């Protein structure tokens, strides 16, 4: 069972890495070809939300603790 949790954590980390890489590439192309600060800000907010959700475990703040 512990191996399943470890594999799921690695999978989540890899998916998060790929999503952040795609969003970073999108930021690059938006800045080069569009120059839209609003779109860059929205992409940055999405990236920040992904990082907070996956790596800072903010969702645990609202969960009931089990002993």
C-alpha positions in Angstrom: 0.0 0.0 0.0 2.9 2.4 0.8 4.3 1.8 -2.7 1.0 2.9 -4.2 1.1 6.2 -2.3 4.7 6.8 -3.3 3.9 6.1 -7.0 0.9 8.4 -6.8 3.0 11.2 -5.3 5.7 10.8 -8.0 3.0 10.8 -10.7 1.4 14.0 -9.2 4.8 15.7 -9.1 5.6 14.8 -12.7 2.2 16.0 -13.9 2.7 19.2 -12.0 6.2 19.7 -13.4 4.8 19.2 -17.0 1.9 21.6 -16.5 4.3 24.2 -15.1 6.7 23.7 -18.0 3.9 24.2 -20.5 2.7 27.3 -18.7 6.2 28.7 -18.6 6.5 28.1 -22.4 3.2 29.8 -22.8 4.5 32.8 -20.8 7.5 33.0 -23.1 5.4 33.0 -26.3 2.9 35.5 -24.9 5.6 37.9 -23.9 7.4 37.6 -27.3 4.5 37.6 -29.7 1.6 39.2 -27.8 3.1 41.3 -25.1 -0.1 41.2 -23.0 0.7 41.9 -19.4 -2.8 40.9 -18.4 -2.4 37.5 -19.9 1.0 37.1 -18.3 -0.5 38.0 -15.0 -3.3 35.4 -15.4 -0.8 32.7 -16.3 1.4 33.6 -13.3 -1.6 33.4 -11.0 -2.5 29.9 -12.4 1.1 28.8 -11.9 1.1 30.1 -8.3 -2.2 28.3 -7.5 -0.8 25.0 -8.8 2.3 25.4 -6.7 0.4 26.3 -3.6 -2.1 23.4 -4.1 0.4 20.7 -4.9 3.5 21.6 -2.9 2.4 23.6 0.0 -0.6 21.4 0.9 -2.9 24.2 1.7 -6.0 22.0 1.3 -4.9 20.2 4.6 -5.8 23.4 6.5 -9.5 22.8 6.0 -9.6 19.0 6.6 -10.6 17.4 9.8 -7.7 15.9 11.6 -7.9 12.2 12.3 -6.0 10.5 15.1 
